[in-house]
Amino acid sequence: SPLRIPKELAWKQRGNAGRRELKYARDLELSFTMKLGIVVVKRLRWLLNVMYIVFTGSLFYWYQQDSNHWFRYEPKDDFNDEYTHQHNVVSVNWHSVVAWAAFIICMSEALVTYRTWEKAYGLAHSIAKDFHASANWAATSLLVVAMIFAREHKHWAGHDYTYSPHSWMGIMTCVLTGTQMVGGMAFYLAGNGELKRELLPYHKLYGLATYATGINACLMGIIQHLSLLDCQNQYCKEHIWSDIIAIEAELIVILVFALVLTEDDGSEMPQEEHVPLKVGTSMPVNTYVSVTTE
C-alpha cells in the first residue's frame, strides 16, 4: 500500500522529501483509520457483552408494563349490526423482540467476530468465518420470523401494512439484508483470493449500512409503538423506559462501530507456540521448533 512507506527506504532514497512524504502518508492513514491495542479491544468486547445483558433486561421490563400487555394476545372489538364480540390479536411485542434479537444481538456479533474473537482472542480464521456466516444467517432468519409476526398482527388488528415510516424502513431493511446475504454467500464461495480482497471493503460497507438501517428501523418501531400505548402523561414508565432502551441500543451500535472500524496498533506481537515436527523429518520426534502464529 502507498500509505505504508518503509521509513528507512524513504529517508535513504529521498532524504528530506522522503521524510515529508512519510509524514504525510502516516497522517493520511491516521485520518482514515483509528488503531486500538488488543487490551482495549478486549475491554470493549467485555463492555459489549454487558450491554447485551442490560439491554435485554430493559427491553423485557418495558414489555411487562401494564399498557404493553407482555406477550399476551391483545383483544380486538368486532362490531356488527346484531352483536359485538372480541377476537384475539397476536401481540406486536413478538415482532419487536425477534427483530431486536436479529439486529442488536446476531448482526452485532456477525460484525465484530473477526475483530474480537479472531484478532483479540486467537480464534482460528476458518472458525471465525463460519461463525460470521452463521450469525448472519441467524439474523436473516429472525428477520423473516419478525416479518411474519408483523403480518399476523396487522392482519388481525385491521392495520394497513405500509402506513408508517417504520413499515417502509422495515421493507428497506429486508431488501438490504436479503441482498447482503446473497452477496455474502457469493463472497464466501469465491475462490479467487485477489477478488475477495477487492470486494472486502464493499462487503464491509454494505454490512454496516444494513446494520445501521436495521437498528434505525427498530428504533422507529419503538416510536410507533409509543403512539399506541395508553399512557397517562409523557413521563409514564413506558415512555421513560423506551428512552432508556433507545440509549442502550445506540451505545451498542457505537461499540460495534468502534470495533469494526479500527485496526490493531501493533503494540502486541503474536505469541509463540511450540509445534512438534511431523514424522518423516530428519529431526527426532520429540524435537520442537518455535513458530509464530498469525
C-alpha positions as a Markdown table, in Angstrom:
| # | Residue | x | y | z |
|---|---|---|---|---|
| 1 | Ser | 0.0 | 0.0 | 0.0 |
| 2 | Pro | 1.3 | 3.5 | -0.8 |
| 3 | Leu | 0.3 | 4.6 | 2.7 |
| 4 | Arg | 2.7 | 2.2 | 4.3 |
| 5 | Ile | 6.1 | 3.5 | 3.2 |
| 6 | Pro | 9.2 | 2.0 | 4.9 |
| 7 | Lys | 10.8 | 4.7 | 7.0 |
| 8 | Glu | 14.4 | 3.7 | 6.2 |
| 9 | Leu | 13.7 | 3.5 | 2.5 |
| 10 | Ala | 12.1 | 6.9 | 2.4 |
| 11 | Trp | 15.0 | 8.5 | 4.3 |
| 12 | Lys | 17.8 | 6.9 | 2.3 |
| 13 | Gln | 16.3 | 7.4 | -1.2 |
| 14 | Arg | 14.6 | 10.7 | -0.9 |
| 15 | Gly | 16.1 | 12.5 | 2.0 |
| 16 | Asn | 14.1 | 15.4 | 3.3 |
| 17 | Ala | 11.5 | 15.0 | 0.7 |
| 18 | Gly | 11.1 | 11.3 | 1.7 |
| 19 | Arg | 10.6 | 12.3 | 5.4 |
| 20 | Arg | 7.9 | 14.8 | 4.4 |
| 21 | Glu | 6.2 | 12.2 | 2.2 |
| 22 | Leu | 6.4 | 9.6 | 5.0 |
| 23 | Lys | 4.9 | 12.1 | 7.5 |
| 24 | Tyr | 2.1 | 12.9 | 5.0 |
| 25 | Ala | 1.3 | 9.3 | 4.4 |
| 26 | Arg | 1.1 | 8.5 | 8.1 |
| 27 | Asp | -1.1 | 11.5 | 8.7 |
| 28 | Leu | -3.3 | 10.4 | 5.9 |
| 29 | Glu | -3.5 | 6.9 | 7.2 |
| 30 | Leu | -4.4 | 8.0 | 10.7 |
| 31 | Ser | -7.0 | 10.3 | 9.4 |
| 32 | Phe | -8.9 | 7.3 | 8.0 |
| 33 | Thr | -8.1 | 4.6 | 10.5 |
| 34 | Met | -8.0 | 4.6 | 14.3 |
| 35 | Lys | -5.8 | 2.0 | 15.9 |
| 36 | Leu | -6.6 | 0.2 | 19.2 |
| 37 | Gly | -4.5 | -2.2 | 21.2 |
| 38 | Ile | -5.6 | -5.7 | 21.9 |
| 39 | Val | -6.2 | -4.9 | 25.6 |
| 40 | Val | -8.6 | -2.1 | 24.6 |
| 41 | Val | -10.4 | -4.4 | 22.2 |
| 42 | Lys | -10.9 | -7.0 | 24.9 |
| 43 | Arg | -12.3 | -4.3 | 27.2 |
| 44 | Leu | -14.7 | -3.1 | 24.5 |
| 45 | Arg | -15.7 | -6.8 | 23.9 |
| 46 | Trp | -16.5 | -7.2 | 27.6 |
| 47 | Leu | -18.5 | -3.9 | 27.7 |
| 48 | Leu | -20.5 | -5.1 | 24.7 |
| 49 | Asn | -21.4 | -8.3 | 26.5 |
| 50 | Val | -22.6 | -6.3 | 29.5 |
| 51 | Met | -24.6 | -4.0 | 27.2 |
| 52 | Tyr | -26.3 | -7.1 | 25.7 |
| 53 | Ile | -27.5 | -8.2 | 29.2 |
| 54 | Val | -28.5 | -4.7 | 30.2 |
| 55 | Phe | -30.4 | -4.0 | 27.0 |
| 56 | Thr | -32.3 | -7.4 | 27.2 |
| 57 | Gly | -33.3 | -6.7 | 30.8 |
| 58 | Ser | -34.6 | -3.2 | 29.9 |
| 59 | Leu | -36.5 | -4.5 | 26.9 |
| 60 | Phe | -38.3 | -7.2 | 28.8 |
| 61 | Tyr | -39.0 | -4.8 | 31.7 |
| 62 | Trp | -40.6 | -2.5 | 29.2 |
| 63 | Tyr | -42.8 | -5.3 | 27.8 |
| 64 | Gln | -44.2 | -6.1 | 31.2 |
| 65 | Gln | -45.6 | -2.7 | 31.7 |
| 66 | Asp | -49.4 | -2.6 | 32.0 |
| 67 | Ser | -50.2 | -0.9 | 28.7 |
| 68 | Asn | -47.7 | -3.2 | 26.9 |
| 69 | His | -49.6 | -6.4 | 27.7 |
| 70 | Trp | -46.4 | -8.5 | 27.9 |
| 71 | Phe | -46.7 | -11.2 | 25.1 |
| 72 | Arg | -50.4 | -11.9 | 25.7 |
| 73 | Tyr | -53.0 | -11.7 | 22.9 |
| 74 | Glu | -54.5 | -8.3 | 22.5 |
| 75 | Pro | -58.3 | -8.1 | 22.4 |
| 76 | Lys | -59.9 | -6.5 | 19.3 |
| 77 | Asp | -63.5 | -5.5 | 19.2 |
| 78 | Asp | -65.7 | -6.7 | 16.3 |
| 79 | Phe | -68.7 | -4.6 | 15.6 |
| 80 | Asn | -71.8 | -6.0 | 13.9 |
| 81 | Asp | -75.3 | -4.7 | 13.4 |
| 82 | Glu | -76.6 | -7.6 | 15.7 |
| 83 | Tyr | -73.8 | -8.2 | 18.2 |
| 84 | Thr | -70.4 | -7.2 | 19.4 |
| 85 | His | -67.6 | -9.6 | 20.4 |
| 86 | Gln | -63.8 | -9.7 | 20.6 |
| 87 | His | -61.2 | -11.7 | 18.8 |
| 88 | Asn | -57.5 | -12.2 | 19.8 |
| 89 | Val | -54.7 | -10.4 | 18.0 |
| 90 | Val | -51.1 | -11.6 | 18.1 |
| 91 | Ser | -49.1 | -9.3 | 20.3 |
| 92 | Val | -46.9 | -6.8 | 18.4 |
| 93 | Asn | -44.2 | -7.4 | 21.1 |
| 94 | Trp | -43.4 | -10.7 | 19.4 |
| 95 | His | -42.4 | -8.8 | 16.2 |
| 96 | Ser | -40.4 | -6.4 | 18.3 |
| 97 | Val | -38.4 | -8.8 | 20.4 |
| 98 | Val | -37.5 | -11.0 | 17.4 |
| 99 | Ala | -36.4 | -8.0 | 15.3 |
| 100 | Trp | -34.2 | -6.7 | 18.2 |
| 101 | Ala | -32.7 | -10.2 | 18.6 |
| 102 | Ala | -31.9 | -10.2 | 14.9 |
| 103 | Phe | -30.0 | -7.0 | 14.8 |
| 104 | Ile | -28.8 | -6.0 | 18.3 |
| 105 | Ile | -27.5 | -9.5 | 19.0 |
| 106 | Cys | -27.0 | -11.6 | 15.9 |
| 107 | Met | -25.9 | -9.0 | 13.4 |
| 108 | Ser | -23.8 | -7.2 | 16.0 |
| 109 | Glu | -21.9 | -10.5 | 16.7 |
| 110 | Ala | -21.5 | -11.1 | 12.9 |
| 111 | Leu | -19.9 | -7.7 | 12.6 |
| 112 | Val | -17.4 | -8.0 | 15.5 |
| 113 | Thr | -16.5 | -11.6 | 15.1 |
| 114 | Tyr | -13.2 | -11.1 | 13.2 |
| 115 | Arg | -12.1 | -8.1 | 15.3 |
| 116 | Thr | -12.7 | -9.7 | 18.7 |
| 117 | Trp | -12.8 | -13.5 | 18.7 |
| 118 | Glu | -10.2 | -13.9 | 16.0 |
| 119 | Lys | -7.8 | -10.9 | 16.4 |
| 120 | Ala | -8.1 | -10.4 | 20.1 |
| 121 | Tyr | -8.8 | -14.0 | 21.4 |
| 122 | Gly | -7.0 | -16.1 | 18.8 |
| 123 | Leu | -9.9 | -18.0 | 17.3 |
| 124 | Ala | -9.0 | -19.8 | 14.1 |
| 125 | His | -9.9 | -17.8 | 11.0 |
| 126 | Ser | -11.9 | -20.7 | 9.5 |
| 127 | Ile | -14.0 | -20.9 | 12.7 |
| 128 | Ala | -14.4 | -17.2 | 12.8 |
| 129 | Lys | -15.6 | -17.2 | 9.2 |
| 130 | Asp | -18.1 | -19.9 | 9.9 |
| 131 | Phe | -19.4 | -18.1 | 13.0 |
| 132 | His | -19.7 | -14.8 | 11.0 |
| 133 | Ala | -21.8 | -16.6 | 8.3 |
| 134 | Ser | -23.9 | -18.4 | 11.0 |
| 135 | Ala | -24.7 | -15.2 | 12.8 |
| 136 | Asn | -25.7 | -13.5 | 9.6 |
| 137 | Trp | -27.9 | -16.5 | 8.7 |
| 138 | Ala | -29.5 | -16.3 | 12.2 |
| 139 | Ala | -30.1 | -12.6 | 11.8 |
| 140 | Thr | -31.8 | -13.1 | 8.4 |
| 141 | Ser | -33.9 | -16.0 | 9.7 |
| 142 | Leu | -35.1 | -14.0 | 12.7 |
| 143 | Leu | -35.9 | -11.1 | 10.5 |
| 144 | Val | -38.2 | -13.3 | 8.4 |
| 145 | Val | -39.9 | -14.5 | 11.6 |
| 146 | Ala | -40.3 | -10.9 | 12.7 |
| 147 | Met | -42.0 | -10.0 | 9.4 |
| 148 | Ile | -44.4 | -13.0 | 9.9 |
| 149 | Phe | -45.4 | -11.7 | 13.3 |
| 150 | Ala | -45.8 | -8.2 | 11.9 |
| 151 | Arg | -48.1 | -9.5 | 9.2 |
| 152 | Glu | -50.2 | -11.5 | 11.6 |
| 153 | His | -50.6 | -8.6 | 14.0 |
| 154 | Lys | -51.5 | -6.1 | 11.3 |
| 155 | His | -53.9 | -8.5 | 9.6 |
| 156 | Trp | -56.0 | -9.4 | 12.7 |
| 157 | Ala | -55.8 | -5.8 | 14.1 |
| 158 | Gly | -57.0 | -4.3 | 10.8 |
| 159 | His | -54.0 | -2.1 | 10.3 |
| 160 | Asp | -52.6 | -1.2 | 6.9 |
| 161 | Tyr | -49.2 | -2.8 | 6.0 |
| 162 | Thr | -47.4 | 0.3 | 4.8 |
| 163 | Tyr | -49.0 | 3.2 | 6.6 |
| 164 | Ser | -45.9 | 4.4 | 8.6 |
| 165 | Pro | -42.2 | 5.3 | 8.1 |
| 166 | His | -41.4 | 2.3 | 10.3 |
| 167 | Ser | -43.1 | 0.0 | 7.8 |
| 168 | Trp | -41.2 | 1.4 | 4.8 |
| 169 | Met | -37.9 | 1.3 | 6.8 |
| 170 | Gly | -38.6 | -2.3 | 7.6 |
| 171 | Ile | -39.1 | -3.1 | 4.0 |
| 172 | Met | -35.8 | -1.4 | 3.1 |
| 173 | Thr | -34.1 | -3.4 | 5.9 |
| 174 | Cys | -35.4 | -6.7 | 4.5 |
| 175 | Val | -34.1 | -5.8 | 1.0 |
| 176 | Leu | -30.7 | -4.8 | 2.3 |
| 177 | Thr | -30.4 | -7.9 | 4.5 |
| 178 | Gly | -31.5 | -10.2 | 1.7 |
| 179 | Thr | -29.1 | -8.8 | -0.9 |
| 180 | Gln | -26.3 | -8.7 | 1.7 |
| 181 | Met | -26.9 | -12.4 | 2.4 |
| 182 | Val | -26.8 | -13.3 | -1.3 |
| 183 | Gly | -23.7 | -11.2 | -1.8 |
| 184 | Gly | -22.1 | -12.6 | 1.3 |
| 185 | Met | -22.6 | -16.2 | 0.1 |
| 186 | Ala | -21.1 | -15.3 | -3.3 |
| 187 | Phe | -18.2 | -13.6 | -1.4 |
| 188 | Tyr | -17.8 | -16.6 | 0.8 |
| 189 | Leu | -17.7 | -19.1 | -2.1 |
| 190 | Ala | -15.5 | -17.0 | -4.3 |
| 191 | Gly | -12.3 | -18.9 | -4.9 |
| 192 | Asn | -10.2 | -16.1 | -6.2 |
| 193 | Gly | -8.2 | -14.6 | -3.3 |
| 194 | Glu | -7.5 | -11.4 | -5.2 |
| 195 | Leu | -11.2 | -10.9 | -6.0 |
| 196 | Lys | -12.0 | -11.4 | -2.3 |
| 197 | Arg | -9.6 | -8.7 | -1.3 |
| 198 | Glu | -11.0 | -6.3 | -3.8 |
| 199 | Leu | -14.6 | -6.9 | -2.8 |
| 200 | Leu | -14.0 | -6.9 | 1.0 |
| 201 | Pro | -14.3 | -3.1 | 1.5 |
| 202 | Tyr | -17.7 | -3.1 | -0.3 |
| 203 | His | -18.9 | -6.1 | 1.6 |
| 204 | Lys | -17.9 | -4.5 | 4.9 |
| 205 | Leu | -19.5 | -1.1 | 3.9 |
| 206 | Tyr | -22.8 | -2.8 | 2.8 |
| 207 | Gly | -22.9 | -4.8 | 6.0 |
| 208 | Leu | -22.5 | -1.7 | 8.2 |
| 209 | Ala | -25.2 | 0.1 | 6.1 |
| 210 | Thr | -27.6 | -2.8 | 6.6 |
| 211 | Tyr | -26.9 | -3.0 | 10.3 |
| 212 | Ala | -27.4 | 0.8 | 10.7 |
| 213 | Thr | -30.7 | 0.7 | 8.7 |
| 214 | Gly | -32.0 | -2.3 | 10.8 |
| 215 | Ile | -31.2 | -0.6 | 14.1 |
| 216 | Asn | -32.9 | 2.6 | 12.8 |
| 217 | Ala | -36.0 | 0.6 | 11.8 |
| 218 | Cys | -36.1 | -1.0 | 15.3 |
| 219 | Leu | -35.9 | 2.4 | 17.0 |
| 220 | Met | -38.6 | 3.8 | 14.7 |
| 221 | Gly | -40.7 | 0.8 | 15.7 |
| 222 | Ile | -40.5 | 1.9 | 19.4 |
| 223 | Ile | -41.6 | 5.4 | 18.4 |
| 224 | Gln | -44.6 | 4.0 | 16.6 |
| 225 | His | -45.4 | 1.6 | 19.5 |
| 226 | Leu | -45.4 | 4.5 | 21.9 |
| 227 | Ser | -48.2 | 6.2 | 19.9 |
| 228 | Leu | -50.4 | 3.2 | 20.5 |
| 229 | Leu | -49.8 | 2.9 | 24.3 |
| 230 | Asp | -52.3 | 4.2 | 26.8 |
| 231 | Cys | -50.1 | 6.4 | 28.9 |
| 232 | Gln | -51.4 | 9.0 | 31.4 |
| 233 | Asn | -48.7 | 11.5 | 30.5 |
| 234 | Gln | -45.4 | 11.9 | 28.7 |
| 235 | Tyr | -43.4 | 10.7 | 31.7 |
| 236 | Cys | -45.1 | 7.4 | 32.3 |
| 237 | Lys | -42.9 | 4.3 | 32.8 |
| 238 | Glu | -43.5 | 3.1 | 29.2 |
| 239 | His | -42.1 | 6.4 | 27.8 |
| 240 | Ile | -39.2 | 6.6 | 30.2 |
| 241 | Trp | -38.0 | 3.0 | 29.6 |
| 242 | Ser | -38.4 | 3.4 | 25.8 |
| 243 | Asp | -35.9 | 6.3 | 26.1 |
| 244 | Ile | -33.6 | 4.1 | 28.1 |
| 245 | Ile | -33.8 | 1.3 | 25.6 |
| 246 | Ala | -33.0 | 3.7 | 22.7 |
| 247 | Ile | -29.9 | 5.0 | 24.5 |
| 248 | Glu | -28.7 | 1.5 | 25.3 |
| 249 | Ala | -29.2 | 0.4 | 21.7 |
| 250 | Glu | -27.2 | 3.4 | 20.4 |
| 251 | Leu | -24.4 | 2.6 | 22.9 |
| 252 | Ile | -24.2 | -1.0 | 21.5 |
| 253 | Val | -24.1 | 0.5 | 17.9 |
| 254 | Ile | -21.2 | 2.8 | 19.0 |
| 255 | Leu | -19.3 | -0.2 | 20.5 |
| 256 | Val | -19.8 | -2.3 | 17.3 |
| 257 | Phe | -18.7 | 0.5 | 15.0 |
| 258 | Ala | -15.7 | 1.2 | 17.3 |
| 259 | Leu | -14.6 | -2.5 | 16.9 |
| 260 | Val | -15.3 | -2.8 | 13.2 |
| 261 | Leu | -13.7 | 0.5 | 12.0 |
| 262 | Thr | -10.5 | 0.2 | 14.0 |
| 263 | Glu | -7.3 | -1.7 | 13.4 |
| 264 | Asp | -4.6 | -3.2 | 15.7 |
| 265 | Asp | -1.9 | -0.8 | 16.7 |
| 266 | Gly | 0.8 | -3.4 | 16.6 |
| 267 | Ser | 1.6 | -3.0 | 20.3 |
| 268 | Glu | 1.3 | -6.7 | 21.0 |
| 269 | Met | 3.1 | -9.3 | 18.8 |
| 270 | Pro | 1.6 | -12.8 | 18.3 |
| 271 | Gln | 2.6 | -15.2 | 20.9 |
| 272 | Glu | 4.9 | -18.1 | 20.1 |
| 273 | Glu | 3.8 | -21.7 | 20.5 |
| 274 | His | 5.8 | -25.0 | 20.1 |
| 275 | Val | 4.6 | -27.3 | 17.4 |
| 276 | Pro | 6.1 | -30.9 | 17.1 |
| 277 | Leu | 7.7 | -31.8 | 13.8 |
| 278 | Lys | 5.9 | -34.3 | 11.6 |
| 279 | Val | 7.0 | -37.8 | 11.3 |
| 280 | Gly | 9.5 | -38.3 | 8.4 |
| 281 | Thr | 11.7 | -35.3 | 9.1 |
| 282 | Ser | 15.4 | -35.6 | 9.8 |
| 283 | Met | 14.9 | -34.4 | 13.4 |
| 284 | Pro | 13.9 | -36.5 | 16.4 |
| 285 | Val | 10.2 | -37.0 | 17.0 |
| 286 | Asn | 10.4 | -35.2 | 20.4 |
| 287 | Thr | 12.1 | -32.1 | 18.8 |
| 288 | Tyr | 10.1 | -28.9 | 18.8 |
| 289 | Val | 10.6 | -25.7 | 16.8 |
| 290 | Ser | 9.3 | -22.3 | 17.6 |
| 291 | Val | 6.9 | -20.8 | 15.2 |
| 292 | Thr | 4.9 | -17.6 | 15.2 |
| 293 | Thr | 1.2 | -17.7 | 14.7 |
| 294 | Glu | -0.6 | -15.2 | 12.6 |
